[in-house]
Amino acid sequence: MIIRKLIADIHLDFELDIYLLIKEDMYLANPNPKKIMNIKITEEENLSLQEAARTLLYRHGRFLAR
């Protein structure tokens, strides 16, 4: 996938975890390559990240990107 290659080639001068999601809230970029296109951020094992994602992505029961 071209986007995945572009993301992998980005190098920053500081350490930061960046998460890129597609509209179904599935990872398109994640520090853990096993999660890419395999898990939704709202189904994360990390419950605080899962809750933050729900808060940021959903408003009034609907996904914001739709």
Backbone as numpy.savetxt, mean C-alpha at the origin, in Angstrom:
# Nx Ny Nz CAx CAy CAz Cx Cy Cz
6.21 -6.08 -14.51 5.37 -4.90 -14.51 6.26 -3.66 -14.51
6.00 -2.76 -15.40 6.84 -1.57 -15.58 6.80 -0.68 -14.34
5.64 -0.48 -13.76 5.53 0.38 -12.58 6.35 -0.18 -11.43
6.31 -1.48 -11.24 7.08 -2.12 -10.16 8.57 -1.88 -10.35
9.05 -1.95 -11.59 10.48 -1.70 -11.90 10.83 -0.25 -11.60
9.97 0.67 -12.02 10.22 2.10 -11.75 10.31 2.37 -10.24
9.40 1.78 -9.50 9.39 1.97 -8.05 10.63 1.37 -7.42
11.03 0.19 -7.86 12.20 -0.49 -7.31 13.48 0.31 -7.56
13.50 1.09 -8.64 14.69 1.85 -8.99 14.77 3.21 -8.29
13.78 3.57 -7.51 13.80 4.85 -6.79 14.67 4.70 -5.54
15.62 5.60 -5.40 16.51 5.59 -4.23 16.45 6.95 -3.56
16.14 6.95 -2.28 16.03 8.19 -1.51 17.23 8.32 -0.59
17.50 9.56 -0.17 18.62 9.82 0.74 18.24 9.58 2.20
17.05 9.10 2.46 16.62 8.81 3.82 15.80 7.53 3.80
15.70 6.91 4.96 14.98 5.65 5.05 13.52 5.92 5.38
12.65 5.35 4.57 11.22 5.57 4.73 10.49 4.42 4.07
9.48 3.90 4.72 8.64 2.87 4.10 7.55 3.57 3.30
7.43 3.20 2.05 6.42 3.79 1.17 5.50 2.68 0.70
4.21 2.94 0.78 3.21 1.98 0.35 2.41 2.59 -0.79
2.36 1.91 -1.90 1.56 2.35 -3.04 0.47 1.32 -3.22
-0.76 1.80 -3.34 -1.90 0.90 -3.42 -2.65 1.10 -4.72
-3.28 0.03 -5.19 -4.22 0.17 -6.29 -5.59 0.37 -5.68
-6.59 0.69 -6.47 -7.88 1.09 -5.91 -8.57 0.03 -5.07
-8.20 -1.22 -5.23 -8.77 -2.28 -4.39 -8.03 -2.39 -3.07
-7.23 -1.40 -2.71 -6.40 -1.30 -1.51 -5.36 -2.41 -1.40
-4.96 -2.96 -2.55 -3.92 -3.98 -2.60 -2.58 -3.29 -2.86
-1.54 -3.83 -2.26 -0.21 -3.24 -2.42 0.31 -3.34 -3.85
0.79 -2.23 -4.36 1.53 -2.19 -5.62 3.00 -1.97 -5.32
3.29 -1.38 -4.16 4.67 -1.22 -3.68 4.65 -1.38 -2.17
5.63 -2.09 -1.65 5.74 -2.35 -0.22 7.17 -2.80 0.04
7.75 -2.45 1.19 9.10 -2.93 1.51 9.22 -4.45 1.51
8.11 -5.14 1.75 8.09 -6.60 1.73 7.54 -7.06 0.38
8.38 -7.54 -0.52 7.93 -7.92 -1.86 6.87 -9.03 -1.86
6.79 -9.82 -0.80 5.78 -10.89 -0.74 4.36 -10.34 -0.62
4.23 -9.10 -0.18 2.91 -8.49 -0.02 2.39 -7.85 -1.31
3.27 -7.58 -2.25 2.89 -6.89 -3.48 1.93 -7.75 -4.29
0.75 -7.20 -4.54 -0.32 -7.85 -5.30 -0.81 -9.13 -4.64
-0.47 -9.34 -3.38 -0.91 -10.54 -2.67 -1.74 -10.25 -1.43
-1.67 -9.03 -0.91 -2.39 -8.70 0.32 -2.90 -7.28 0.24
-4.04 -7.06 0.87 -4.61 -5.72 0.96 -4.11 -5.06 2.25
-3.91 -3.77 2.19 -3.44 -3.05 3.38 -4.48 -3.14 4.50
-5.74 -3.27 4.14 -6.79 -3.39 5.15 -6.88 -4.80 5.72
-6.04 -5.72 5.24 -5.97 -7.08 5.78 -4.58 -7.36 6.37
-3.86 -6.30 6.68 -2.52 -6.39 7.25 -2.51 -7.14 8.59
-1.40 -7.82 8.88 -1.21 -8.42 10.21 -1.03 -7.34 11.26
-0.40 -6.23 10.86 -0.17 -5.10 11.75 -1.51 -4.36 11.92
-2.15 -4.54 13.06 -3.49 -3.99 13.27 -3.53 -2.47 13.25
-2.48 -1.81 13.73 -2.48 -0.34 13.71 -2.37 0.18 12.28
-1.59 -0.48 11.44 -1.51 -0.09 10.03 -2.83 -0.38 9.32
-3.44 -1.50 9.64 -4.73 -1.87 9.08 -5.79 -0.81 9.42
-5.83 -0.41 10.66 -6.79 0.60 11.10 -6.51 1.96 10.47
-5.24 2.35 10.40 -4.89 3.63 9.76 -5.31 3.61 8.29
-5.11 2.50 7.63 -5.50 2.40 6.22 -7.01 2.55 6.06
-7.74 1.90 6.92 -9.21 2.02 6.84 -9.64 3.46 7.06
-9.01 4.14 8.00 -9.34 5.53 8.28 -9.03 6.42 7.08
-7.87 6.20 6.46 -7.45 7.04 5.33 -8.18 6.71 4.03
-8.46 5.45 3.80 -9.00 5.03 2.51 -10.52 5.09 2.41
-11.20 4.99 3.52 -12.65 4.91 3.47 -13.30 6.12 4.11
-14.36 6.56 3.48 -15.14 7.65 4.04 -16.61 7.30 3.80
-17.38 7.29 4.84 -18.80 6.96 4.73 -19.04 5.61 4.07
-18.16 4.63 4.40 -18.34 3.28 3.90 -17.93 3.06 2.45
-17.30 4.06 1.82 -16.89 3.91 0.42 -15.42 4.19 0.28
-14.79 3.47 -0.63 -13.38 3.67 -0.93 -13.22 5.03 -1.60
-12.27 5.84 -1.17 -12.13 7.21 -1.66 -11.80 7.32 -3.13
-11.08 6.35 -3.70 -10.65 6.46 -5.09 -11.78 6.19 -6.07
-12.90 5.70 -5.61 -14.01 5.39 -6.52 -14.91 6.56 -6.71
